[in-house]
Amino acid sequence: MDEYPVWVYTANAPISLAITDAPADANLTLFAMNSFAPIDVALPLTYQGSFSLETTAPFVPEVIWPDASMKDPTGRGRSLV
């Protein structure tokens, strides 16, 4: 299985990260940490697994799911949401 570790750190500046493509069975580990600014992350439709979000005021975690009518990009018939 392919492994893709991504570690992103900064302070006082926003992070905007888009992982646009990854194999369906990839082991993606993403850790993003920031102080005093927002973080925006987009994962590929092939991502499957868990995630967690933590924040402090005034930021509020938000998850935007893909359109549920989209087809599984692997052709395996998985639900995207």
NORBELBEL-V418047 format. One record per pair of residues at least 12 apart in sequence whose C-alpha atoms are under 7 Angstrom apart, sorted by sequence separation. I is the first residue (numbers start at 1). J is the second residue. If there is no record, write none. Layout:
# NORBELBEL-V418047
i->(I,I)
j->(J,J)
This chain:
# NORBELBEL-V418047
i->(68,68,65,22,24,3,4,5,6,7,8,9,10,11,12,14,15,16,17,18,19,20,21,23,24,1,2,3,4,5,6,7,8,9,10,11,12,13,14,15,16,17,18,19,20,22,1,2,3,4,5,6,7,8,9,10,11,12,14,15,16,17,18,19,1,46,45,24)
j->(80,81,81,44,46,26,27,28,29,30,31,32,33,34,35,37,38,39,40,41,42,43,44,46,47,25,26,27,28,29,30,31,32,33,34,35,36,37,38,39,40,41,42,43,44,46,26,27,28,29,30,31,32,33,34,35,36,37,39,40,41,42,43,44,27,73,73,74)
